[in-house]
């Protein structure tokens, strides 16, 4: 039994842990003495799993009352409440009243239908389409989203936590930056609105200057390391601590070139709405205009010569700096900018450039076992629905025995289109891929599941085009279920304890992806169901782990090794394919498979624990348990972060 720490409050599981495990629950709290604070966390301790504790957070109101809803993990052993140190009453003596109860599936369904009607209808749509797995997955995620706070309550709780922050003494900063502020593109009222917010700044070492004046300063060579610049659209308001928080990274490192933050809007009634929580630096998203950079703070000395601030946007300036490696670009995951009603919409050029390579030479590695129907569709897609390419197709046969499969092998082998390499014994995806790469004739290596089929014939040209960039180590793509729902929109680290497919079982046309499913973007990892990489990189990094990651997470591990070596991972929607998701392998639902999964989970955390906790392309203010863009009551690390 894992005991809670001294500060935690154990929750009595009166009917035993097994009664509450892998089920929807509700937990009510009455804490008038504020011992737990506003943002307590629930610690779920798990038996024989890594990590042994997973956390969920929720908000209590000003009276110390609140209710948590969520789906508990399997192998549950104990539950405790962890106080929010930043907002808790340290002198509290009264114990909070806590009650936990298992909900019925019907009760959970009613709550989802009432509170998240659109999501509930999407779950019903999945179920009616025969996608039971997708309906169950979305149902569990929506149970976890029931405790998500609304934005106004979230703002209040975070403000209370920030008020309790001690902060550091700015007199001890190694440098004291000076900030030049340009206010542009608006009428007099909008400019006045921005100036009024600047008057509330806790950082007073700033002054206004137009872009033309700063261009002149740059031309004279007067940009020192401690001189910073921010361009604000008229009507944009800045939080009182905005300039201080943005300036701090510059004070401690001369390598920092740019710092940008999160933002929201202010509606006509003065309420803060529509938060935009951004990823760490993501060049494709900045280039397309999806990632807004108005209000970013720049070091003037890092701006390349010849750049005219008057003639190009802040995003274009930052992209030029990134292209020339002028310094580190940091993302500060705090909402410090507020677009008022008079502020013009953000600068979105929506430019989209998909690199392509004509007639690529690619070795395609397909691990398989029987299921001739799936493999034949996959092979037909390669040879009949793929634009001209020099294909070296290698099928790794894991003990296929069905007559139809053997006949299919014979036909393709005799035609010279496919090479078959037998791999007897227990299924080991990593070993299959390593054997295939060793036998590959081309430098470009495509790992491909046997249940994947092209949608458009140019898919391989798009993937190969990504690898023309020497900074890219692997590329993946949008994978769709046959019913049109998303199977793979990239991989989010830390979701589901190790990693989970982004936008899993969402529909691209539902509008819940904020446009990301239409955007090329950098990711921390992509699935090996369709992953293009280079043979030299594979060999340099040791390929996939055949010993500890035989089935799950081997693709994530390989991508993280690439990123550690300094290479990018790119995901593109322009190479979309159909994927039936491990149809031939089946689900991880037997005791043996669950034990194997637990071992692979442990191996990933032993190797990448810190990395899994901080995916740079996912905002720490958002939940890793519920679906994308669901607020986390108690955010994770809010320090300024690079993309690597």
N, C-alpha and C positions, 0 to 999 in steps of 0.2 A: 504494500500500500504506500503510495506517494503522499507524504504529509505536506499540507500547505505551509507556506512560510509564515513568520511571526505576524506580519502585517495583514495577511489574508484572513478572510472570514469564511470558514468552511460552511458549505450549504448541506443541510441534512437531506440525504437521499433515503427517505424513510422506507421506500419499497425496494431498495437495493439498486446498485448501478445498472444492472441489466435491464431493469424496467424502463429506464430513461434513455438507454443507448440507442443510437441510430433512429431517433424518433423526434417529432416536433415537440417542443416544450414551451411553456411560459413560466417566467420567474418574476414575481412581484416584489418590490422593495419599498419599505417605508423607513426613511432614515432622517428623522427630524433634526438630529444633532449634527448632520452633515459629515459623519465619519467617513463615508465613501466618496464624498465630493460629487461633482457634477458628471464626471465621465468614468465611472467604474468599468472594470473589465471582468468578464467571466473567464476563469481559467478552467478548461476542461482537461483533466488528466487522463491519459490513455495508457492502457496496458500493452507492453511489448511493441511500442511504436516510437518512431523518431520523427520530430521531437516528441517528448513524452507529454508536453502540454501545448495546447492550442488555445488562442484567446479570441474572445468576442467582446465588443464594447457597445455600450448604450448610454443614453442620457437620463439623468434624473432631473426633475424640475426644481424650482427654487425652494420648494418645501421638502425636498429630499425624497420625492415619490417618483416611481417609474416602473416600467414593465419591459422585460426582455422577451422577445420571441426568437426562436431559431431552431435549427436542426442540429442535434447533438452528434458527435463523432461516434464511430463504431469503437468497440473495446473500451468504452467509458469506464473509468475506475473511481473518479472523484470529481467534485465541482467545488470551486471556491470563488469568492469575490475579492478582487484586488482594488484597493482604494486608489483614486486619482490624486496623487501626491500634490499636484499643482493647485487643486481646488478643495482638498479635504480639510476639515477642521481638525487640526492636530491635537487639540485639547478635548475632543469629544469623549464622553464616557458612556453614553447610552448606546447599547447594541442595536443595530438596525434589525427590523423585522423582515424576514425573508421567507418566501414560500415558493416552492417549485412544483410544477404539475405537468404531467405529460398530456399533450393535446391529442385528440383524435384527428385522423386525416380529414374528416369532414369539417371539423372546426377550423383547421388550418386552411382548407380550401375556401371556406366562407370568408375568413379574414383576408385572404389574398384577393378574392373577388371584389370585396368591398373597398379595400385600400389600394389595390394595384390592378384595376379592372382590365386595362389594356394587356398587361402581362398575363393575366388569367385567361383572357380570350386567346392569346397566342399559345398558351399551354393546351387549351382545348383544341385549337387548330392542329397542333402537333399530334395530339391523341387521335383525332378523327382521321388524320392522314396515315395512321398506322405506325407513327413514330413514337412508340411507347417509351423507349429509352430516352428520347429527347424530352418528352412530356414529364417523365420522372425527374430528369436532371433539372429542368427549369422549375419544377414544383419545389424541389429542395432549395434551389437558389433563391426563390421568391420567399420561402419561409425565412431564410437568413436575412432577407431585405426588410422584413416586417419591423425590425428594430431600428432601421435607418432613420436618423433625425431629419426633420425638414430644415431647410437652409437657415431660416431665421433663428431657430433654437440652436443650431450648430454654431452660428456666429456668436451668439451670446455665451455659449459654453467655452468657445475658444478664446474669446475676449477675457473671460474670467481667468482662464489658465494663463494667458499672457500677462495679465496684471500681476500675477504671482511670480513671474520670472524675475530672477535677480539681475541677469544680464552682466556684462562686463563693463568696467570703467573705461570710457573712451580715452581718458587721459593716458591710459596704459597702452593704447594702440601704437604699433611701431611707426605708422604713418597716419597722417590726417588728411584724407582726400578733400579736394575742393570741387564742387559740382556746378557746372553750367547748365541752365535749364532753358530749352527753347519751347515756346508754346505756339502751335501752328494750326492752320486750317479751321478757322471758326470766326464767329461774329464776336462783338465786344462783350456780350453777356456771357458767352461760353468761355472766353478768355478770363473774364473776371471770376468765373466759377472755379477754374483751375488755380488761379492766383490765390483765391481765398483758402483753398486746401493747402497750398504751399505755406501759407502763413502759420499753419498749425504744426509745422514740422518740428520734431525734437532735434533734428540736425540742422543747424543754422548756417553752416558754412556753404552757402550756395548763392548764386545770383543769376538773373535772367540774361540771356544772350541769344541773338538770332542765329540761325544756321549760317547766314551770310557772314556774320561777325566771326563765327567759329572757323569757317572756311579761310578767312583772312588770317586768323591765328595759326592755323595749320600751315598755310603758305609761308608764314614768317618763321616756321620751325620752333614755335613757342609752346608746344604741347609737352609738358613735363609728365612724369609717371604718375603724379598725384592729381592730375587734372582730369576730371570725369565729365561726361556729357549725357544728358537725357533729353529726348524730344517727346513732348506730351501733346497729343491732339487737344485742341481747345474743348473744354467740357469734360475732360477726364480729371477726376479727383484722385488725390493720392492720400493714403492712410497716414496718420500723424507720424508713425515710425518708419514710413516707407524709405525715405532717403537714407536714414541711418542703417536700416537693415540691408539695403542694396549696396551701400558703400563699404560695409564691414569686410567682405571678402577681399576687396581691393587693398584695404589697409594692411592685411596680413600676407599678401602675396603679390609680387609684381608680375607673376605669370597670368593672373586673371585679366582677361580682355573684355568680357561682357558678363553681366548678370541680369537675368530677366525673372519675372515673378508671375504668379497667377493673378486672375482678375475676375471681376463680375460687373453687373450693370446696376444702375439705380433707376427705378421706374418713376413714373410721373407723381407717385405719392411719396417718394423719398425712400422707399424700401429697397434694400439690396436683394437682387434676384439674379438668376441665370449665371451661376459661377462657371468659370472656364478653368479647369484644373489641367495644367500642361505637363507634357513629358519633359525629361531632360533633353539637351540639345539633340535635335533630330533633323539633319540637313534636308532630306527629301520633303518633310512636312513644312519646313521653313520656306523651301523653294517653291512649293505649290501654293503657299499662302495659308495653309490650314493652321499653322502655328504662328499666332500674332506676336510681333516683337515691338510694337509701339510701347513706349514706357520702359524699354530696356536701358540699362546704364552701361555706358561704354568708356573705356580708357582711351582718351584722345591720342596718346602716343602710339597706340596699337593700330590706329586707322591708317591703311596704306596710303602712300603719297599719290596724289592725283585724284583721289576720291572727293567728289563734290557733294557735301551734305545737303545742299540746296536742291539738287537735281534728282536724287534718288531717295527711296524710303529707308527707314531704319533697318528693315529686314534685308534689303539689298546691301546695305553697308555691312551688316553682320555676316551675310553670306560671303562677301568678298574677303572679310577678315578670316572666316573659316577656311576658305579655299587657299589662302596664303599662310595658314597656320600661324596667325598673328598672336595667339594666346588661347588660354582656356576659356570656354564658354560655360557658365554655370547657370543652373536653374534653382531659384529660391522658391520652394513650394509653399508660399504664403500669399494670401489674397491681399495685395497692397494697392491695387489699381481698381478704380470704380468708374465705369463709363456712365456719365450722366445723360439725361434725356437729350441734351443739346450736343452731345459728342457724336461726331460722324462715325458710321460703322467702321469696323476695323478693316485694315488694308488687306483685302484678299484678292490676289491676282488669279488664283485657281489655274495656274499653269501646271501642266502635267506632261512630263517627258519620260517615256518608257524606253530605256536602252534596248537595242536588239542586236543580235549577231546572226547574220544570214549563214545558212548551211553549217551549223556548228558540228563539230566532231565530238560525240559524247558516248561514253560507256554507260549503259543502263543496267543496274543491278536489281533484280527482282527476286526476293526470297518468296518461296511458295510451298504449299502442300495441298495437293489435290485441287478440288474446286476448278475444274477445267472451264466452267462457264465464266468465272471471273477472270481467270488468266487469259482466256481467248479474247475477251473484250478488251483487256489491257493491251495485249499484243496487237490487236487490230487497230487500236487507237494509236499505237506507236508507228505502225507501218502504213496505215491508211488515212489517219487523221492528224498527221504531223507534217508541217512544212519541211521541205527538203533538208535532210541532215545526214551526216555520216554516223550511223548508229551501230554500236557494238553492244548487242543485247545479251546479257548473261543471266540465266535463270538458275538460282540456287535452290535445288530440289531437296526439301526436307521430308524424305520418306513418302513420296506420293505413291499410291498403290491402285487407285481407281483406273479402270481401263480407258475411260475417256481422257484422263489426264495423260496417260502414257502415250496414247495415240496422238494427242496434241503435240507432245514433246517430239515424237518421231517425225511428224509432218514438218514442224518448223526447223528441226535439226537437219533434216535431209535437204531442205531448201537453202540451208546455209545462213538463215536469218538469225538463228539463236544458238548460243552455246549453253549446254546444260552441265552444271557441276553438282554432283550428289553431295548431300550433307546429312548423313544418317544420325539418329539419336534424338534426344530431347531438343525442342525448338530453342534456338539461341540466335536471336536476331543480330546481335553484335558480331558473332562469329560468321554468320552468313554474309554480312556486309564486308567484313575484313577479307574473307576469302574472295569475294567478288572484286574488290578493289585490287587485290594482288594479281588477279587474272586480267584486269582491264587493259585495253590497248590504247586508250585515249587519256589525255590529262584531265578533261572534264568528266566528273563522275556524278551520275544521277542515281540516287537511291529512290526506288519506286516500289510502292506496295502493289501486290497483285490485284487489288480491288480498286484501282485508280484508272480513270479514263479521261482523255482530253475533252474539253468543251469547244475549243477553238484551235485551229491547226497551227497557229503562231506561238503557242504556249512555250515551246522549247527555245525558240529564238529570244523570247522575253527573258527567260531564266538565264540563258547563256549570256545575254547582253549585260546582265547585272555583274557577272564575273569578269567582264572586260575592265572593270574598275579594280585596280590592284589592291585597293584597301578593303575590298569585299571578299570574305572567306567562304560564305555560303549564301544561297538564296532559296527562299521558299515561296509558296503561292497560296492563293485563296482556294480552299477545298470546300466543295458543297456536297451535301447529301443529295440523293436523287430527287427528293421532294423540294429542293431549293434552299433548305436551311443550311446554316454555316456549320461545317465540321471543323475547319481550321482557319482562323484569322490571325495567325501568329501565336506566340506562346507568352504567357505572363508568368514570370517567376514569383514564387511564394504563394500563388493561388493553389488551394488544395494541398497545402503544406510544402509541396515541392514545386510544381508548375502545372498549369492548366491551359488548354487552348482558349484563346481570346474569342469572345463572341460566340461561344459554342451553343449551337441550337437556336441562335437568333436568325431572323430572316433579313437579308440585305436590304429589303425594301421597307422594313418596318420603321426605319428612322431612329432606332435606338442606339446606333453606332456613332452618332455625331459625324457621320461622313467618313470615318476612318476606313471602312471596308472598300472605299473607292480610292484610297491613297497608298502609293508606294511609301514605305517607311522602314526605318531601322528598327530592329527588334533584338531582344536578348537571345532568342532562340526560335527555331522553326521545326516543324515535325519532319521526321525522316520518311514519312509516307510519300513525300516528294521533296527531296533536298538535293540541290546541285552544289558541288564543291570541287576542289582540285585535288588530284592524286598526290601531288607533292606536299600539300598541306596535310592531307590525311596521314601520310607516312611520317611527316615531321612531328605530328602531335600524337602518334601512336594509335590512330584510328579509334574504334569503339572498344569499350571495356567488356571483354568476353567473360570475365570472372565474376564481377559484382553487378553488372548491368546487362543481364542476358536478354531481357524483354522490354522493360519500361525505363524511360528516362535516359537511354543511351544517346538519343539525338540531342537532348538538352545538354548532357555532359559534353558531347563533341562541340556543340555551339559555344559553350562557356569556355572550352579550351581555346577555341578560335579567338574569342573576344579577349581572353587573357593574353594571347599572343599578339594582340593589337589589330585584329581584323574585325570588320563589321559584318553583321547579318542583316540581309535585306529581304523584306516580304513584299510581294507585288500582287495586286488583284488582276493584272493583265494576263496572267498565265493560268487562269481559273481552270479547275478540273473537278470531275465528280469523284467522290470517295465514299465507299460503303463501310469504312471504318472497321477494320479487323474482323470482317465477316468470316473469313476462313480460319482465323485463330480462335475466335470466341471471346467471351467476357472473362474478367478476372474475378470469378465468383466461387471457385472451389476453395476448400481449406488450404490445399497445396499452393494454389496460385496466390491466395491472400498472404500466405507466409513468404512466398517469393517476392511479392510486391513490398512487404514490410522490410525485407532485407535490402531491396533496391532503394527504398525510401531512406533507410539508414545510411547507405553508402553515399547517397547524394548529399545528405546533411553533414556527414563527416568530411566530405570533400569541398562543399560549396556553401556551408551554412550561412556565412555573412552575405554572400552574393545573393542567395535565395531570398534574403530578407529585404533587399533593396533593389528591385528592378528599376533601372534608371528611366525606362520608357513607360512606367506606370506611376501615377501620382500617389504619394503616401497619404493624402487626404481621402483616398477612395478605398473601399472595402476590397479585401482579397478573398472574402468568403462569399459574399453575394455577387451578383453580376456586375459588369462594368458600369462605371459612373454612379455607383451607389455610395453615399457619404459614409465615412468611417467616423463614429462618434469620438474616438480617441485616436487621432492621427499618429502615424509612425514618425520616423526621424524627419524633422523639418529643416535640417541644415542644408545649406547650398550644396548642390551636387552636380558633378560633371556627368557626361554620358558614358565614360569609361572608368 
